[in-house]
Amino acid sequence: METLRFRGNHHLRLLFYGLLILLRLHCGCRAAVGRADLIGGSKLAAGYIDEVMQQAKAAEIASFMNENVDPCQNFYEFACGNWARINPATTLNKVSTGLFERLTDGLNRKVKQTLNSESDDLDTEEDVQVRNFYRSCIEVRSVDSNYRQKMKDLIAEFGTMPALVPVADWQETEFDWLETVARIAYRYGIVIILGVEVTKDFANNEVNMAYIGQQEFPLETRSMYLDNSTAIYRHNYQTNIANKVKNFLGLTRLKSHLLASELLDFEVELARGLINMADGLDLPDIAQLSTIAEMQQSYGPDLNVERLVNISLGEQIKDNVYNFNPQYQENMLSVIKRTSKRIVANYIFFRLIDEFIMEPGKTLAKRQEKCITLTKQNFAKNLDNMIFRRYNNNDTASDIELIWDQLKSTFEQTLQSDESLKWISRQTREFAIEKLSAMTLEVNSHAKENLTEDFAGLRLQSEDYVENLRQTRMLAAMQAREQLHKPVKPLEAGDLLSYTPANILVENMIKVPVSLLQPYYLWAASYPNAIKFGTLASLIGHELIHGFDDTGRKFDARGNINDWWDEQSTSNFVTRQRCFSEQYSQYVYHGIRLPKSKSQSENIADNGGVRLAYAAYRNLQSTLELTVEGRRQLLKEKLPTLNYTNMQLFFISYAQIWCNDAHTRVRSLQISVDQHVPGELRVIGPLSNFDDFAKEFQCDAGTPMNPLKKCKIY
């Protein structure tokens, strides 16, 4: 199972983006009849084809349901009870199944076809280079002596790896861990143990700042390194390290396993300094504004911060910097002191070559799969743009924009006059409306960007994968350093935004992935609006609400950290947030109780997103009822063979976003790594809090899906 990888500081980016493993789009609702009509009347095809597509969608929805289950007892089982039987996650090659896996598979098929095809008139010069990179990866058919030598040559650029030479030949006194990681960062932009990243200042997003902080951790979270329940994943990770050093450095099996054990033990100790994301800390709590001199004074002679920064960036920094997660730096120094230099050096050089390792599969299909992943990691923007230019569907983009308008307008009405939000002061609600008005939505196609700049001087060939990757990384590292003195650019998250919508809090913008534009997953011109709003609008609404959750509410209309909530409204918010914390900590997933978490941003967004989508859909219904053509469209709000009202269809469609199955080996991983609760609880939690759901399915008070106590913020 691949871990998500970003260039730069993973935890910092997570806090900036508030990333969800869902979609994030904006919808603002202007009640204009002409625009509302377009949502239900795209131009694709009418008549027979529409009828066939509606029947196919109805059959798909019905196939996932278990109508023998009482929807008031367990709506997830009612809506998704047959999903696991039809789409089982039975092997470690397919550890989970669900809507987003289907979207990913659909996009990957398009990427595969594009990369394996010959160049055509749609290709830019950059497209050709991306395809060359992919083909050079495909050419790696085995790990031979030539590949191993390239790994050793990479190490030799920065020193000697103790594991590769006799004990007497490695000079411990000549090894300087800080200088080594700084030189690696300067040349290849790879942060190992500790490093420097240049990105937007979260307090003033019109300038870039240097952040000094931790490396990216392959297992991602503190709990993955420390909890007893996740020991199996550490064991698998250690085995993976052993296999890599054996295959790519030529070590013996025994030496490989001993080395892997030492490297993992060292990494586990480093991970003790990671933040527990469940604590709900904000960026100002984690990133402390400082100067190099102040940091030097804090860490004393054990950590030469000035030298680290000067070598990593190739210049002296006189301006302020951010000391990101100081507890990591303090723990790291303690770990470095008590660890032998030999282990530290082996760790650094392994992390270096790990970035250049390509493990070829035994078949062409496996190599293609791996090489598509590696190409996306390094050229995500280009691939998204290539797919967008070849498969762009204007009907989808139009529907997304219209849904965004409807959602945005509906939430503004809610903030203006909804009695249930009286716990927020009028002044704070006015600030919220100002932020909502400034919030934008953008399809992540990169159509308006100058992608040629990213390839300045790059000449990738269709052979020699390692050299192509070296050149790519060196250019990216240089461009990252230069950002310190250049205008800010939009934040990037590698290939993650190819699949996942995100609310970029520091830009007050929702980005929608190209994968979401694919028809027949969430939307089609022939589908009822009940389906579009139950799925697409709920996901977009989720992202919109992130701008006002426990983290997003502390960013203002311009995307800067600025707590615009008054004290009483904040106190009221925290009380309601605590309700969610209590509710979700009572849930059990396959025998595993969910940990209690102060941070509730994902649950707040799930609950608020489906409520907002439902309200927007009802507003659309009211608008359509005003005209003859609108009333004609309302007659199409049901699907053939499904005996449910349009409102019930809305909730069934919402629930089926989260139909999923997970392999038994990864269920505890979901809870340890993902800030989202498992899919079934993303159905049960929000809908059991929603009175309108209980009304539509006539659930008696006190039933599991209509409890007497409910949690609500928006």
C-alpha positions in Angstrom: 0.0 0.0 0.0 1.6 3.3 -1.2 1.7 6.1 1.3 0.8 9.6 0.2 3.9 11.6 -0.6 4.5 15.3 -0.9 7.5 17.3 -1.7 8.3 19.1 1.5 6.7 19.0 4.9 3.7 16.7 4.9 2.3 17.8 8.3 2.6 21.5 7.4 0.8 20.9 4.1 -2.0 19.0 5.9 -2.6 21.9 8.2 -2.6 24.4 5.4 -5.0 22.4 3.2 -7.3 20.9 5.8 -7.2 18.0 3.2 -10.0 15.5 3.3 -10.3 12.2 1.6 -13.3 13.7 0.0 -14.2 16.3 -2.5 -14.2 19.9 -1.7 -16.2 22.3 -3.9 -18.0 25.5 -3.5 -21.6 26.0 -4.4 -23.3 29.3 -4.1 -27.0 29.5 -4.8 -28.4 32.5 -6.7 -32.0 31.8 -7.2 -32.1 32.6 -10.8 -34.6 30.5 -12.7 -32.6 30.4 -15.9 -29.5 29.1 -14.2 -31.4 26.6 -12.1 -33.0 25.2 -15.2 -29.6 24.3 -16.7 -28.7 22.0 -13.8 -31.3 19.5 -14.9 -31.1 20.0 -18.6 -27.6 19.4 -20.0 -27.2 18.8 -23.7 -25.7 15.3 -23.9 -28.6 13.2 -25.2 -32.3 13.0 -24.8 -35.0 10.5 -25.1 -33.8 6.9 -25.4 -30.2 7.3 -24.2 -31.4 9.3 -21.2 -33.9 6.6 -20.3 -31.2 3.9 -20.6 -28.8 5.8 -18.4 -31.5 6.4 -15.8 -32.4 2.7 -15.7 -28.7 1.8 -15.4 -28.2 4.2 -12.5 -31.4 2.8 -10.8 -30.1 -0.7 -11.2 -26.7 0.2 -9.8 -28.2 2.0 -6.8 -30.5 -0.9 -6.1 -27.7 -3.5 -6.4 -25.8 -1.9 -3.5 -28.8 -1.7 -1.2 -30.1 -4.2 1.3 -33.8 -3.3 1.5 -34.4 -6.0 4.1 -32.7 -3.7 6.7 -34.8 -1.1 8.5 -33.3 2.3 7.4 -34.1 3.7 10.8 -32.0 1.1 12.5 -28.8 1.3 10.3 -29.0 3.4 7.2 -25.6 2.4 6.0 -26.6 -1.2 5.9 -29.8 -0.2 4.2 -28.0 1.8 1.4 -24.8 -0.2 1.2 -25.5 -3.6 2.6 -24.6 -5.4 -0.6 -21.6 -3.3 -1.6 -18.9 -5.6 0.0 -20.4 -8.7 -1.6 -20.2 -7.0 -5.1 -17.0 -5.1 -4.5 -14.9 -7.0 -2.0 -11.5 -5.9 -0.8 -10.2 -9.4 -0.5 -6.6 -9.1 -1.4 -3.7 -6.8 -0.5 -3.6 -5.8 -4.1 -7.0 -4.1 -3.5 -7.1 -3.1 0.1 -10.2 -1.0 -0.1 -13.1 -0.4 -2.5 -15.3 2.6 -2.7 -16.4 5.5 -4.9 -13.0 7.3 -4.7 -11.2 4.1 -5.6 -13.5 3.9 -8.7 -12.8 7.5 -9.6 -9.1 6.8 -9.2 -9.3 3.7 -11.4 -11.2 5.6 -14.1 -8.6 8.4 -14.1 -5.7 6.0 -14.1 -7.1 4.3 -17.2 -7.1 7.6 -19.0 -3.6 8.4 -17.7 -2.3 5.0 -18.9 -3.8 5.4 -22.3 -2.3 8.9 -22.6 1.2 7.9 -21.5 1.3 4.7 -23.6 0.1 6.4 -26.8 2.3 8.1 -29.4 2.6 11.9 -29.4 -0.1 13.8 -31.2 -1.2 17.3 -32.1 -2.5 17.9 -28.6 0.9 17.4 -27.0 3.1 20.2 -25.8 6.8 19.9 -25.5 6.4 19.4 -21.8 3.9 16.5 -22.5 6.6 14.8 -24.6 9.1 15.1 -21.7 6.6 13.6 -19.2 6.0 10.7 -21.6 9.8 10.3 -21.9 10.0 10.1 -18.1 7.3 7.4 -18.0 9.0 5.4 -20.7 12.4 5.5 -19.0 10.7 4.1 -16.0 9.1 1.3 -18.1 12.6 0.4 -19.4 13.6 -0.7 -15.8 12.9 -4.4 -16.2 15.1 -5.6 -13.3 17.4 -4.4 -10.5 20.8 -5.2 -12.0 24.3 -4.3 -11.2 24.0 -1.1 -13.2 21.0 0.1 -11.1 22.8 -0.8 -7.9 25.8 1.2 -9.0 23.7 4.2 -9.6 22.4 4.0 -6.1 26.0 3.8 -4.8 26.9 6.8 -7.0 24.1 8.8 -5.4 25.5 8.0 -2.0 29.0 8.8 -3.0 27.9 12.4 -3.9 27.6 13.0 -0.2 29.9 10.6 1.5 30.1 6.9 2.5 27.4 4.7 3.8 28.8 2.6 6.7 26.7 -0.5 5.7 28.6 -0.7 2.4 32.2 -0.7 3.7 34.1 -2.7 6.3 33.8 -1.3 9.8 37.4 -0.2 9.9 37.0 1.8 6.6 34.3 4.1 7.8 35.6 7.2 9.5 33.1 8.3 12.1 34.9 11.5 12.9 34.5 12.7 9.3 30.7 12.3 9.3 28.6 15.4 9.9 24.9 14.5 9.8 23.7 18.1 9.6 26.0 19.0 6.7 25.0 15.8 4.9 21.3 16.3 5.1 21.6 20.0 4.2 23.7 19.2 1.1 21.1 16.5 0.0 18.3 19.1 0.5 20.2 21.7 -1.5 20.8 19.4 -4.5 17.7 17.2 -4.6 15.1 18.9 -2.3 14.9 15.8 -0.1 14.4 16.6 3.6 15.9 13.9 5.8 15.6 14.2 9.6 15.4 18.0 9.6 15.2 20.6 6.8 14.0 23.9 5.4 10.9 24.5 3.2 9.9 27.7 1.5 6.2 28.3 1.2 3.5 30.9 2.0 3.5 32.7 5.3 0.2 31.6 6.9 -0.1 34.9 8.7 0.4 36.9 5.4 -0.1 34.8 2.3 1.3 37.5 0.0 4.9 36.6 1.0 6.9 33.4 1.2 8.7 32.3 4.4 11.2 29.6 5.4 9.9 26.9 7.7 12.4 24.8 9.6 11.1 21.5 10.7 10.7 17.7 10.5 11.1 15.3 7.6 8.2 13.4 6.0 7.6 10.1 7.8 6.6 7.2 5.6 4.1 5.8 8.2 2.8 9.4 8.5 1.4 9.6 12.1 2.7 9.2 15.6 0.3 6.4 16.4 1.5 4.4 13.4 5.0 4.3 15.0 4.1 3.9 18.6 0.8 2.1 19.2 0.7 -1.6 19.8 -2.3 -1.9 17.5 -0.2 -0.8 14.5 2.8 -3.1 15.1 1.9 -5.1 12.0 2.5 -2.1 9.8 5.8 -1.4 11.3 6.8 -5.0 10.8 5.8 -4.8 7.1 7.6 -1.5 6.7 10.8 -3.0 8.2 10.6 -6.0 5.9 10.2 -3.5 3.0 13.4 -1.7 4.0 15.3 -5.0 4.3 14.2 -6.0 0.8 15.2 -2.6 -0.6 18.7 -2.6 0.8 19.2 -6.2 -0.2 18.0 -5.7 -3.8 19.3 -2.2 -4.5 22.6 -2.2 -2.5 23.5 -5.8 -2.7 23.6 -6.5 1.0 23.3 -10.0 2.3 19.9 -11.1 3.7 21.1 -11.2 7.3 22.8 -7.8 7.1 19.8 -6.3 5.4 17.4 -7.4 8.2 19.8 -6.2 10.9 20.2 -2.8 9.1 16.4 -2.5 8.6 15.8 -3.1 12.3 18.3 -0.4 13.3 16.8 2.1 10.8 13.2 1.5 11.9 14.2 1.8 15.6 15.8 5.1 14.9 12.8 6.4 12.9 10.4 5.3 15.7 12.4 7.4 18.2 12.3 10.4 15.9 8.5 9.9 15.5 8.0 10.5 19.2 8.4 14.2 18.5 5.5 14.2 16.0 2.3 16.1 16.7 -0.8 14.1 17.7 -3.2 15.4 15.1 -6.2 14.4 17.4 -5.1 17.2 19.8 -6.5 19.8 17.4 -3.6 22.1 17.5 -3.6 25.1 15.2 -0.8 26.4 13.0 0.1 29.3 15.5 0.5 26.6 18.2 2.9 24.6 16.0 4.8 27.1 14.0 6.6 29.7 16.1 7.9 32.9 14.4 11.6 33.3 15.2 14.9 34.4 13.9 17.9 32.1 13.2 19.7 33.7 16.1 16.8 33.0 18.5 16.6 29.4 17.3 20.4 29.0 17.7 20.1 30.2 21.3 17.3 27.8 22.0 19.1 24.7 20.7 22.6 25.7 21.6 25.7 24.1 20.1 24.0 20.8 19.5 22.1 22.1 16.5 23.7 24.6 14.2 20.5 26.1 12.7 22.3 28.8 10.8 24.5 26.3 9.0 21.6 24.0 8.2 19.7 26.9 6.6 22.7 28.4 4.8 23.7 25.1 3.2 20.1 24.0 2.4 19.2 27.3 0.7 22.6 28.3 -0.5 22.3 31.7 1.2 22.2 33.4 4.6 18.7 34.3 5.9 18.4 37.5 7.9 14.5 37.6 7.9 12.2 35.8 10.3 11.6 32.1 9.9 9.1 29.7 11.4 10.3 27.1 13.8 7.8 24.3 12.9 6.9 21.9 15.7 9.7 22.7 18.2 8.9 19.6 20.2 10.2 17.6 17.2 13.5 19.4 17.2 14.0 18.9 20.9 13.2 15.2 20.7 15.4 14.8 17.6 18.4 16.3 19.3 18.0 13.9 22.2 17.7 10.9 19.7 20.8 12.0 17.7 22.9 12.3 20.9 22.2 8.8 22.0 22.4 7.1 18.6 25.6 6.0 17.0 26.8 8.0 14.0 26.9 4.8 12.0 23.1 4.3 12.4 22.4 8.0 11.6 24.6 7.8 8.5 23.0 4.6 7.3 19.5 6.1 7.9 20.3 9.3 5.9 21.7 7.4 2.9 18.9 4.9 2.9 16.3 7.7 2.8 18.3 9.3 0.0 18.3 6.3 -2.3 14.7 5.4 -1.4 13.7 8.4 -3.4 15.3 6.9 -6.5 14.2 3.3 -6.1 11.9 1.9 -8.7 10.8 -1.7 -7.9 9.9 -3.2 -11.3 7.0 -5.7 -11.3 7.3 -9.1 -12.9 4.9 -8.1 -15.7 4.6 -5.2 -18.0 1.2 -4.4 -16.5 2.8 -4.1 -13.0 5.6 -1.9 -14.3 3.1 0.4 -16.0 1.1 0.7 -12.8 4.2 1.5 -10.8 5.5 4.0 -13.4 2.2 5.8 -13.7 2.4 6.3 -9.9 5.9 7.6 -10.1 5.1 9.9 -13.0 2.2 11.3 -11.2 4.3 12.0 -8.1 6.7 14.0 -10.1 4.5 15.6 -12.8 1.0 15.7 -11.3 0.2 19.1 -12.7 1.2 18.1 -16.2 -0.8 14.9 -16.2 -3.9 16.6 -14.8 -3.6 19.2 -17.6 -3.0 16.5 -20.2 -6.1 14.6 -19.1 -8.2 17.8 -18.9 -7.3 18.9 -22.4 -8.2 15.4 -23.8 -11.3 14.6 -21.8 -12.7 17.9 -20.6 -16.5 17.7 -20.4 -18.0 21.2 -20.4 -21.3 19.8 -19.1 -19.6 18.6 -15.9 -17.8 21.8 -15.4 -21.1 23.7 -15.8 -22.9 21.5 -13.3 -20.1 22.0 -10.8 -20.3 25.7 -11.2 -24.0 25.8 -10.9 -24.0 23.6 -7.8 -21.3 25.8 -6.3 -23.5 28.9 -6.8 -26.5 27.1 -5.3 -24.6 26.0 -2.2 -22.9 29.3 -1.7 -26.2 31.2 -1.9 -27.9 28.8 0.5 -25.2 29.1 3.1 -25.3 32.8 2.9 -29.0 32.7 3.6 -28.4 30.4 6.5 -25.8 32.7 8.0 -28.1 35.7 7.5 -31.3 34.5 9.0 -31.3 30.9 10.3 -32.6 30.9 13.9 -30.5 27.8 14.7 -27.3 29.9 14.3 -28.3 32.6 16.8 -25.5 31.2 19.1 -23.1 33.0 16.7 -23.1 36.8 17.2 -24.3 39.0 14.4 -20.8 40.6 13.9 -19.2 37.1 13.6 -21.8 36.0 11.1 -21.1 39.1 9.1 -17.4 38.2 9.0 -18.4 34.7 8.0 -20.5 36.1 5.1 -17.5 38.2 4.0 -15.3 35.1 3.9 -18.0 33.1 2.1 -18.3 35.8 -0.5 -14.6 35.8 -1.1 -14.3 32.0 -1.3 -13.7 30.6 -4.8 -13.8 27.3 -6.5 -11.4 26.1 -9.2 -11.1 22.8 -11.2 -7.5 21.7 -10.7 -6.7 21.6 -14.4 -3.8 24.0 -14.4 -5.2 25.3 -17.7 -4.2 28.9 -16.9 -0.7 28.2 -15.6 2.5 28.5 -17.5 3.7 24.9 -17.2 6.7 25.6 -19.4 8.4 27.4 -16.6 8.6 24.2 -14.6 10.7 22.6 -17.3 13.3 25.3 -17.7 16.5 23.6 -19.0 15.1 20.1 -18.5 15.7 17.5 -21.2 14.3 14.2 -20.3 15.0 11.2 -22.4 13.1 7.9 -22.9 15.9 5.9 -21.2 17.8 6.2 -17.9 15.1 6.6 -15.3 17.5 7.4 -12.4 19.2 10.2 -14.4 15.8 11.6 -15.4 14.7 11.7 -11.8 18.0 13.3 -10.7 17.6 16.1 -13.2 13.9 16.6 -12.3 14.7 16.8 -8.6 17.7 19.1 -9.0 15.5 21.6 -11.0 12.6 21.3 -8.5 15.0 22.0 -5.6 16.5 25.0 -7.3 13.0 26.4 -8.1 11.9 25.8 -4.5 14.9 27.8 -3.1 14.2 30.7 -5.5 10.7 31.0 -4.2 12.1 32.8 -1.1 12.6 35.9 -3.2 9.8 35.5 -5.7 6.0 36.2 -5.7 3.9 33.5 -4.0 2.5 30.7 -6.1 -0.6 28.5 -5.4 0.1 25.8 -2.9 0.7 22.4 -4.4 0.2 18.9 -2.9 1.6 16.6 -5.6 -0.7 14.0 -7.0 -3.1 14.1 -4.0 -5.2 16.9 -5.6 -5.6 14.8 -8.7 -8.1 12.7 -6.8 -9.2 14.6 -3.7 -11.0 17.9 -3.5 -9.5 20.2 -1.0 -10.2 23.5 0.8 -6.9 25.4 0.6 -7.5 27.4 3.7 -4.5 29.7 3.2 -6.0 30.7 -0.2 -9.7 30.6 0.7 -10.2 28.4 -2.3 -11.7 25.0 -3.0 -9.9 22.9 -5.6 -11.8 20.2 -7.5 -9.8 17.3 -9.0 -9.9 16.5 -12.7 -11.0 13.0 -11.7 -14.3 14.4 -10.5 -15.2 15.6 -14.0 -15.6 12.0 -15.2 -19.3 11.3 -15.9 -21.5 8.5 -14.6 -19.8 8.3 -11.2 -21.5 11.2 -9.4 -23.3 12.9 -12.1 -24.7 12.6 -15.7 -26.9 14.9 -17.6 -29.8 12.4 -17.4 -29.5 11.9 -13.6 -32.0 13.6 -11.3 -30.8 16.6 -9.4 -31.5 14.6 -6.2 -28.5 12.4 -7.1 -26.3 15.3 -8.1 -27.0 17.1 -4.9 -26.8 14.0 -2.7 -23.4 13.3 -4.0 -21.5 16.1 -5.7 -23.2 18.9 -3.7 -22.6 17.1 -0.4 -18.9 16.7 -1.2 -18.6 20.3 -2.3 -20.6 21.4 0.7 -18.2 19.4 2.9 -15.3 21.5 1.5 -17.2 24.7 1.9 -17.9 24.0 5.6 -14.2 23.3 6.1 -13.7 27.0 5.8 -15.8 27.4 9.0 -14.8 24.3 11.0 -12.6 24.3 14.1 -9.5 25.0 12.0 -10.9 26.9 9.0 -12.8 29.5 11.1 -9.5 30.9 12.2 -8.5 31.9 8.6 -10.1 35.1 7.3 -11.5 36.1 3.9 -8.0 36.6 2.4 -6.7 33.2 3.7 -4.6 34.6 6.5 -4.6 33.3 10.1 -6.9 35.8 11.9 -9.3 34.7 14.6 -12.4 36.8 13.7 -14.7 35.0 16.2 -15.8 36.9 19.3 -15.2 35.2 22.7 -18.8 34.2 23.3 -19.4 32.7 19.9 -16.1 30.8 20.2 -17.2 29.4 23.5 -20.5 28.3 22.0 -18.7 26.7 19.1 -16.4 24.7 21.4 -19.4 23.4 23.3 -21.0 22.1 20.1 -17.7 20.7 18.9 -17.5 18.8 22.2 -20.8 17.2 21.4 -19.3 15.7 18.2 -16.3 14.5 20.1 -18.5 12.6 22.5 -20.7 11.2 19.8 -18.0 9.9 17.5 -15.9 8.4 20.4 -18.8 6.0 21.1 -18.6 4.4 17.7 -17.1 1.0 17.1 -15.7 0.0 13.7 -15.2 -3.8 13.3 -14.5 -4.1 17.0 -12.2 -1.1 17.2 -13.5 1.9 19.2 -12.8 5.2 17.6 -10.3 7.3 19.7 -11.6 10.4 21.3 -10.4 13.4 19.4 -10.5 17.1 20.2 -10.2 17.9 16.5 -13.6 17.4 14.8 -13.0 19.2 11.5 -13.9 16.3 9.3 -17.0 15.4 11.3 -18.2 19.0 11.3 -17.7 19.2 7.6 -19.5 15.9 7.0 -22.5 17.0 9.1 -22.6 20.5 7.8 -22.0 19.5 4.2 -24.9 17.1 3.8 -27.2 19.6 5.6 -26.1 22.4 3.3 -26.5 20.2 0.2 -30.0 19.2 1.3 -31.0 22.8 1.9 -29.6 23.9 -1.5 -31.6 21.1 -3.2 -34.8 22.2 -1.5 -34.1 25.8 -2.6 -33.6 24.5 -6.1 -36.9 22.6 -5.9 -38.7 25.8 -4.8 -37.1 27.8 -7.7 -38.1 25.2 -10.3 -41.7 25.2 -9.0 -42.1 28.8 -10.2 -42.1 28.0 -13.9 -43.8 25.5 -16.2 -40.4 24.2 -17.5 -39.2 23.9 -13.9 -42.2 21.9 -12.9 -41.6 19.6 -16.0 -38.1 19.0 -14.7 -39.4 18.1 -11.2 -41.2 15.2 -12.8 -37.8 13.7 -13.6 -36.6 13.7 -10.0 -37.2 10.0 -9.5 -35.6 7.0 -11.1 -37.5 4.1 -12.8 -37.9 0.9 -10.7 -36.8 2.7 -7.5 -39.8 3.3 -5.2 -38.4 6.2 -3.3 -39.2 9.9 -3.2 -36.8 12.4 -4.6 -35.8 13.4 -1.0 -35.2 9.8 0.0 -33.2 9.4 -3.2 -31.0 12.3 -2.1 -30.1 10.5 1.2 -29.6 7.2 -0.5 -27.2 8.8 -3.0 -25.4 10.5 -0.2 -24.9 7.3 1.7 -23.6 5.5 -1.4 -20.7 8.0 -1.6 -19.4 6.1 1.4 -20.2 2.5 0.5 -16.9 0.7 1.0 -15.1 -2.4 2.0 -11.6 -2.6 3.6 -9.3 -5.5 3.9 -9.1 -6.8 7.5 -5.3 -5.9 7.5 -6.0 -2.2 7.0 -8.9 -1.4 9.2 -6.9 -0.3 12.1 -4.7 1.6 9.7 -7.8 3.6 8.6 -8.4 4.7 12.2 -4.7 5.4 13.0 -3.9 7.5 9.9 -7.0 9.0 8.5 -8.6 12.0 10.1 -11.9 10.9 8.5 -14.0 8.2 10.3 -14.7 5.1 8.3 -17.3 5.3 5.5 -20.2 3.7 7.4 -19.8 6.2 10.2 -19.8 9.1 7.7 -23.3 7.9 6.9 -24.6 7.0 10.3 -23.1 10.0 12.2 -24.4 12.9 10.0 -27.8 11.4 9.2 -28.6 10.4 12.8 -28.0 14.1 13.7 -30.4 15.3 10.9 -34.1 15.8 11.7 -35.1 16.1 8.1 -33.6 12.6 7.4 -35.7 11.1 10.1 -38.7 12.8 8.7 -38.2 11.6 5.2 -37.8 8.0 6.4 -40.4 8.3 9.2 -38.0 7.2 11.9 -39.5 7.2 15.4 -37.8 9.2 18.0 -35.3 7.1 20.0 -34.4 4.8 17.1 -30.7 4.5 16.2 -31.1 6.9 13.2 -33.2 9.3 15.2 -31.6 9.6 18.7 -33.0 12.0 21.2 -29.7 13.8 21.5 -28.2 15.3 18.3 -25.1 17.3 17.5 -25.2 20.3 15.2 -23.0 23.3 14.3 -24.1 24.4 10.8 
